[in-house]
Amino acid sequence: MTRTDVGLVAIGGTLGTGLRYLAAATVPPWVGLPMSTLGVNVVGAFLLGMLLERLARGGVDNRRGRRLRLLVGTGGLGGFTTYSTLATDTATLLGAHPGRALGYAFATVVLGGLATAAGILLARPGGGDATAGTTGS
């Protein structure tokens, strides 16, 4: 890894973390659940799915693709998403509301997985159109 690579991750991480902070400052909890954490993780999973699918379709990990992956994926979306906060929030909720805590953690993981799949599908040629790439008979 070069200094440029490290710099790209740092710049992206700074921007992503700043966006996460703004989300946390503007999205209030709902029935005691930290919705900003759920939201950034699901949105981040969707965007990462799109990014990595697009880069994978670009072929070999060329210089431009690698730099974009480091800046936007590793740095930006890595700083934006926060599974450590999800774990902390879940552990904090467990004491007072075990059912909510487990539901919150489960929903975050399931919605994140679905969001990733949606991002991958939408990044494919045809934008996820079920008929794209099919031939008529």
N, C-alpha and C positions, 0 to 999 in steps of 0.2 A: 504494500500500500504506500502510495506516495504522499508527500505533503499536500499536494493539490487534492487528493482523495480525502484526506483528513479534513482539510478546509471545507470541502463541499459538504461533508457530513455535518460539520460544526455549524455552517451557515444554515443548512436545511433544518437541523435540529433546533437552532435558535428560533427560526421562523415558526416551525411546527409547535414548539413549546409555547410561544407567544400566542398563537391561535387557540391552543388548548386553554391557556389562562383566560383569554377573552370569553371562551365558551363557558368556562366555570363561573366567571364573574357575571354573565348575563342569563344563564339558564338556571332557574332556581330548582331546588329539590321538589319532587312531587311525592306526596305521602311519605316523606322521609327518605325517599330514594334519590340518590345523586344522578339525575337524568343527564347532566352534562357529560359525566364519565361514560355512561352508556352510549350517548349520542356520538361522542368523538371516536369511540372505539368502533362503532358500527360504520360511521362515515369513513373512517380511516381504513377499515377492512375493505370496503367497497372500492375506494380509490386505489388502494394497493393492489387489489385484484385486477383492476383496469390497467394500471401501470405495468405490472409484471406480465400480463398477457400481451400488451402491445410490444413491450420490449422482447418478449420471447418470440413473437411473430416477426421481429426485425432480424432474426437470424443470430449469428454468432454475437457474443457479448463484445461489440466493438467499442471503441473509445467513447463515442458520443453516448451510446446506450449505457455504458458503465457509469459515466459521469452523471447522467440523468437518474439512474437507479440510486447512486450514492446521495445525490442532492435531494431528490424528491422522496424516494423510497426509504432508504436507511435513515437519512437525516430528517427530512420534513415530516413524513408520516410516522417515523419512529418517535419523533418528539411530540407529534400531535396525539397519537394513541397512548394509552396509559393503562397497561394491565397491572402494573404495580399498585396504582390507585384503586383499580377494581378489586384487587385482593385485600387492600386495606379497608376499603368501604365495606366489603362483604364481611370481613372479620369484625368490624365495628358493629355492623347491623346484627350479627349473629347473637350477640348478648341480649338485645332488646326485642328483636323480631326475627327469629330463626327462619320462619317460613318465607318472609319477604327477602331475607338475605339470600337464601338458596334460590328462590325464584329469580331474583335480580341477577345473580351470577349465571344461572342457567340461561336466562333470556339473553344476556350479553353474549355469551359464547355461541348460542344457536343463531341469534340474529347476525352476529359477526360472520359466521360461516355462510349463512345465506347471502349476506351482503357481498362477501368475497366471490361467491359463485355468480351473483348477478353482475358484478364488475367484470369478471372474466367473460361472461356471455356477451355483455354489451360492448366489450372491446374487440370482439371477433368481427371479421368481415361480415357485413350485413347487420351489425348492431344487435345481435341476438334474435333476429328475425328467423323464426322456425322454418320458413320456406327458403331462406337464403342458401344458395349452393345446391338446391335440389333441382332435378330435371323433371320436366313433365313427361307423361307417357303418351 
